[in-house]
Amino acid sequence: MARYFFNVHDGISIPDTLGSEHPDLQSARTEAVETIAERLRGALLTKGDVSAWLMNVTDERGFTVIVLSFTAAVQIVDHVNVAGQVPGAL
């Protein structure tokens, strides 16, 4: 099994100093996607800034083997005026 490190950059760089062992790169990819999805969900629910997130996964030699980048904007719109829409009409 190989050890992979899941380094998060979400405004603050958080290096993974422990890593985790995986049988293959696909297994590491699955963990990366699940981890970033969980962190994003938490940030969105607490109105955190998710404007530019990045996770890079490195192998034991320090080589980047996976990059997950995410850019999102959450905006609450009180009033939307769509062309041709009559205000108050559904």
N, C-alpha and C positions, 0 to 999 in steps of 0.2 A: 504494500500500500504506500502511496505517496502522500506527503504532507503538503497542503495548500494553505496559503495565508490570504485572508479576506480583508483588504484594506479599504476603509470607507473615507470618502472625502465629501463632507456635507457642509462646507463652510469652515469646518475644522477637520484636519487630517487625523484619522484614528487608525494607526497601524495595528495590525493583528500580529502580536508577538508570539502567540501560542500556535496558531494554525490548527488544522484538523486533518486527520487522515481520511483518504478516499481511495476506493479501488481503481477509479479511472477519472478522466477529465469530465465526463458527462455527469458523474456524481457530484463533483465539485461545482459544476455549473448549476445543478439543481439547488445545491445549498446556497449559492450566491443569489440566485433569483428569489428563493424563499426568504432569505435574510433581508435583502433590499426591499422586498415587498412588505415585510413586516415593519421595517423601520419607516418606510414611506407612509404606510397606513397610520402608524402612531403619530407621525409628524402632521399629517393632514387632519387628523382628528383633533389635535391640539393647536391647530392653526399655525404650525411651524412653517418655516420657509423651505420649500422644496424646489426652488428655482433652478438649481444646478447641483445635482448629486452625481457622484461617481463611485463605483467600486471597482478596484482592480485586484484581480486574484493572481498571486505569484506562486511559483513552485519553490521547492527547497533551494534551488540555485539563485532565486531572486528574479527570475525571468517572468515577465507578465504573460499569463496564458489566457486570461479572460478579462474583458473590460465591459462593465455595465454602466451606461450613462443614462441619466434620466433628467429631463427638463420638464417642468410643469408650472402652470400658473393656475391658481384657483382664485376666481373672482366672483363675488356675490353681486348680482345685478338686481337692483331694485326696480328698474323700469327698462324694458326693451321695446324699442320702436322699430319693428320690422317694416320694410317698405310695403305699403299697401294695407297694413294692419290698422284697423280702427281701434283706438284706445278703449279699453274696457270690454271689447268683444273677444270672444273665444274663437 
